Amino acid sequence: MVRGLGRHAKEAFVNAESLARQEHITHQFVYNQDTDAVGRVWQVLHPHDTVVARENMAYCEEINPDFIRYQVAPSNPVVHLLKIG
């Protein structure tokens, strides 16, 4: 159980976890409401793919991805910040 999350965030994490398990994808989810922490978390974890809601891209200025992929979804467009290698 994830504490401190709103209902929508909990539902999103449950759905993401379920999809990742179905596809056998190695994954780690980070939920942090401190907008200044996004770059620090990215620097520590060095993730291959960071998925961010498009409206939250302003918080990702410290991230230096190799590629950016925009995924258009009707309900919530997201951006994939990809690091190769």
DOKOLKOL-572804 format. One record per residue: residue in three letters; z, y, x of N, C-alpha, C in turn. Coordinates in steps of 0.02 Angstrom, whole numbers, plus 32768, in hexadecimal, padded with zeros to 4 digits. Example, Ala and Ser with C-alpha at 12.3 -4.5 7.8 and 13.67 -1.06 7.14 Angstrom:
! residues 2
{r ALA; {8186; 7EE4; 8294}; {8186; 7F1F; 8267}; {8186; 7F5B; 8294}}
{r SER; {8162; 7F90; 8282}; {8165; 7FCB; 82AC}; {818A; 8002; 8285}}
***
This chain:
! residues 85
{r MET; {8000; 7FC5; 802A}; {8000; 8000; 8000}; {8000; 803E; 802C}}
{r VAL; {7FD8; 806E; 8018}; {7FD3; 80AC; 803E}; {7FFC; 80E1; 801B}}
{r ARG; {802D; 80FC; 803F}; {8058; 812F; 8021}; {803C; 8175; 802D}}
{r GLY; {804D; 81A2; 8000}; {803A; 81E7; 8008}; {7FF3; 81F8; 7FF3}}
{r LEU; {7FCF; 81C9; 7FD6}; {7F8B; 81D5; 7FC1}; {7F88; 81E2; 7F77}}
{r GLY; {7F5A; 820C; 7F63}; {7F4D; 8217; 7F1C}; {7F28; 81DB; 7F00}}
{r ARG; {7F24; 81D9; 7EBF}; {7F03; 81A1; 7E9C}; {7EBB; 8198; 7EB3}}
{r HIS; {7E95; 81CF; 7EB8}; {7E4F; 81CB; 7ECC}; {7E47; 81B2; 7F13}}
{r ALA; {7E73; 81C8; 7F40}; {7E70; 81B1; 7F85}; {7E80; 8166; 7F89}}
{r LYS; {7EB1; 8150; 7F63}; {7EC2; 8109; 7F63}; {7E87; 80DF; 7F4B}}
{r GLU; {7E67; 80F5; 7F15}; {7E2E; 80D1; 7EFB}; {7DF5; 80CF; 7F2E}}
{r ALA; {7DEA; 8106; 7F50}; {7DB4; 8109; 7F82}; {7DC2; 80D8; 7FBB}}
{r PHE; {7E01; 80D6; 7FD2}; {7E12; 80A8; 8009}; {7E0E; 805F; 7FF2}}
{r VAL; {7E22; 8050; 7FB6}; {7E1D; 800C; 7F9C}; {7DD3; 7FF7; 7F99}}
{r ASN; {7DA8; 8023; 7F80}; {7D61; 8013; 7F7C}; {7D42; 800B; 7FC2}}
{r ALA; {7D53; 8038; 7FEF}; {7D38; 8034; 8033}; {7D4F; 7FF4; 8057}}
{r GLU; {7D8E; 7FE4; 804E}; {7DA9; 7FA7; 806C}; {7D85; 7F69; 8052}}
{r SER; {7D7B; 7F67; 8011}; {7D5A; 7F2F; 7FF2}; {7D12; 7F27; 800B}}
{r LEU; {7CEE; 7F5E; 800E}; {7CA9; 7F5C; 8026}; {7CA5; 7F47; 806F}}
{r ALA; {7CD1; 7F61; 8098}; {7CD2; 7F50; 80DF}; {7CE0; 7F05; 80E9}}
{r ARG; {7D0E; 7EEB; 80C3}; {7D1E; 7EA3; 80C9}; {7CE4; 7E78; 80B2}}
{r GLN; {7CC3; 7E8C; 807B}; {7C8A; 7E65; 8062}; {7C52; 7E62; 8096}}
{r GLU; {7C49; 7E98; 80BB}; {7C13; 7E9B; 80EC}; {7C29; 7E86; 8132}}
{r HIS; {7C69; 7E71; 8138}; {7C85; 7E5C; 8179}; {7C7D; 7E92; 81AE}}
{r ILE; {7C8D; 7ED0; 819B}; {7C88; 7F09; 81C8}; {7CCC; 7F18; 81E6}}
{r THR; {7CCE; 7F1D; 8228}; {7D0B; 7F32; 8249}; {7D17; 7F7B; 8237}}
{r HIS; {7D52; 7F8B; 821F}; {7D5D; 7FCF; 8206}; {7DA5; 7FE5; 8210}}
{r GLN; {7DAD; 8025; 820E}; {7DF0; 8043; 8210}; {7DEB; 8084; 81E9}}
{r PHE; {7E19; 808E; 81BA}; {7E18; 80CA; 8191}; {7E52; 80F7; 81A6}}
{r VAL; {7E43; 8137; 81AA}; {7E76; 8168; 81BB}; {7E77; 819B; 8183}}
{r TYR; {7EB1; 81A6; 8168}; {7EBA; 81DA; 8134}; {7EEC; 820C; 814F}}
{r ASN; {7ED5; 8249; 8158}; {7F01; 827C; 8173}; {7EF0; 82BE; 8151}}
{r GLN; {7F21; 82DE; 8134}; {7F16; 831D; 8112}; {7F19; 8359; 8140}}
{r ASP; {7F29; 834E; 8180}; {7F2A; 8383; 81B1}; {7EE3; 838E; 81CA}}
{r THR; {7EC2; 83C2; 81B3}; {7E7C; 83CD; 81C4}; {7E71; 83D8; 820E}}
{r ASP; {7EA3; 83EF; 8232}; {7E9D; 83FA; 827A}; {7E9F; 83B8; 82A1}}
{r ALA; {7EB3; 8383; 8281}; {7EBA; 8343; 82A4}; {7E7A; 831B; 82A8}}
{r VAL; {7E46; 832E; 8284}; {7E09; 8306; 8282}; {7DEC; 82FC; 82C8}}
{r GLY; {7DE4; 8331; 82EE}; {7DC8; 832B; 8331}; {7DF4; 8302; 835F}}
{r ARG; {7E36; 830B; 835A}; {7E64; 82E6; 8385}; {7E62; 829B; 8375}}
{r VAL; {7E60; 828A; 8336}; {7E5C; 8243; 8322}; {7E1B; 8225; 833C}}
{r TRP; {7DE4; 8249; 8336}; {7DA3; 8231; 834D}; {7DA5; 8225; 8398}}
{r GLN; {7DC3; 8252; 83BE}; {7DC6; 824B; 8407}; {7DF0; 820F; 841C}}
{r VAL; {7E23; 81FF; 83F6}; {7E4F; 81C6; 8407}; {7E2F; 8184; 83F4}}
{r LEU; {7E12; 8180; 83B8}; {7DF8; 8140; 839F}; {7DB1; 8130; 83B7}}
{r HIS; {7D89; 8162; 83C7}; {7D44; 8159; 83DD}; {7D1C; 812D; 83AC}}
{r PRO; {7D1B; 813E; 836C}; {7CF9; 8113; 833C}; {7CAD; 8117; 8343}}
{r HIS; {7C8D; 80E1; 8331}; {7C43; 80DF; 8331}; {7C27; 8108; 82F7}}
{r ASP; {7C47; 8103; 82BE}; {7C2F; 8125; 8282}; {7C6A; 8147; 825F}}
{r THR; {7C67; 8188; 8259}; {7C99; 81AE; 8235}; {7C78; 81C8; 81F6}}
{r VAL; {7C94; 81B6; 81BD}; {7C78; 81CA; 817D}; {7CA2; 8202; 8160}}
{r VAL; {7C80; 8239; 814F}; {7CA3; 8275; 8137}; {7C7F; 828E; 80F8}}
{r ALA; {7CA6; 82A2; 80C7}; {7C88; 82C2; 808C}; {7C66; 8302; 80A4}}
{r ARG; {7C2A; 830F; 8089}; {7C03; 8348; 80A1}; {7C2A; 8389; 809D}}
{r GLU; {7C53; 8392; 806A}; {7C78; 83D1; 8063}; {7CAE; 83D9; 8098}}
{r ASN; {7CBE; 83A3; 80BC}; {7CF2; 83A6; 80F1}; {7CD6; 83AC; 8137}}
{r MET; {7C96; 83B6; 813E}; {7C77; 83B9; 8181}; {7C92; 83F3; 81AB}}
{r ALA; {7CA9; 8427; 818C}; {7CC5; 8460; 81B2}; {7D00; 844B; 81DD}}
{r TYR; {7D23; 8415; 81C9}; {7D5D; 83FD; 81EF}; {7D49; 83D2; 822B}}
{r CYS; {7D09; 83C6; 8234}; {7CF1; 8397; 8268}; {7CD0; 83BA; 82A3}}
{r GLU; {7CDF; 83F9; 82AD}; {7CBF; 841F; 82E2}; {7CCD; 8403; 8328}}
{r GLU; {7D05; 83E3; 8332}; {7D18; 83C7; 8373}; {7CF7; 8384; 8381}}
{r ILE; {7CD7; 8367; 8350}; {7CB6; 8326; 8358}; {7C70; 8332; 8374}}
{r ASN; {7C5E; 830B; 83A7}; {7C1D; 8311; 83C6}; {7BF6; 82D0; 83BF}}
{r PRO; {7BD8; 82C4; 8384}; {7BB5; 8285; 8379}; {7B71; 8284; 839D}}
{r ASP; {7B58; 8248; 83A9}; {7B15; 8241; 83C4}; {7AE0; 824B; 838E}}
{r PHE; {7AF0; 8235; 8351}; {7AC3; 823C; 8319}; {7AEB; 824E; 82DB}}
{r ILE; {7ACA; 826F; 82AC}; {7AE7; 827F; 826B}; {7AB8; 8264; 8236}}
{r ARG; {7AD4; 823D; 8208}; {7AAC; 8221; 81D2}; {7AC9; 8238; 8190}}
{r TYR; {7AA0; 8254; 8166}; {7AB6; 826B; 8124}; {7AA6; 8236; 80F1}}
{r GLN; {7AD9; 8222; 80CB}; {7AD0; 81F1; 8096}; {7ADA; 8214; 8054}}
{r VAL; {7AA5; 8216; 802D}; {7AA8; 8239; 7FED}; {7AC0; 8208; 7FB8}}
{r ALA; {7AF6; 821A; 7F9A}; {7B12; 81F3; 7F63}; {7B1D; 8223; 7F29}}
{r PRO; {7B0E; 820E; 7EED}; {7B14; 823C; 7EB4}; {7B5A; 8258; 7EAA}}
{r SER; {7B8D; 822F; 7EB5}; {7BD1; 8246; 7EA6}; {7BF2; 8267; 7EE2}}
{r ASN; {7BE2; 8251; 7F1F}; {7C05; 826C; 7F59}; {7BDA; 8263; 7F98}}
{r PRO; {7BB0; 8294; 7FA8}; {7B87; 828D; 7FE5}; {7BB3; 828C; 8023}}
{r VAL; {7BA1; 8260; 8052}; {7BC9; 8259; 808F}; {7B9C; 8262; 80CC}}
{r VAL; {7BBD; 826D; 8105}; {7B9C; 8275; 8145}; {7BB8; 8240; 8174}}
{r HIS; {7B8C; 821E; 8198}; {7BA1; 81ED; 81CB}; {7B99; 820E; 820F}}
{r LEU; {7BCF; 8213; 8234}; {7BCE; 822E; 8278}; {7BCE; 81F1; 82A7}}
{r LEU; {7B96; 81E4; 82C6}; {7B8C; 81A6; 82EB}; {7B90; 81B1; 8337}}
{r LYS; {7BB5; 8184; 8357}; {7BBC; 8185; 83A0}; {7B9F; 8143; 83BA}}
{r ILE; {7B71; 8147; 83E8}; {7B52; 810B; 8404}; {7B73; 80FA; 8447}}
{r GLY; {7B83; 80BA; 844E}; {7B9E; 80A3; 848E}; {7BE7; 80A8; 8496}}
***
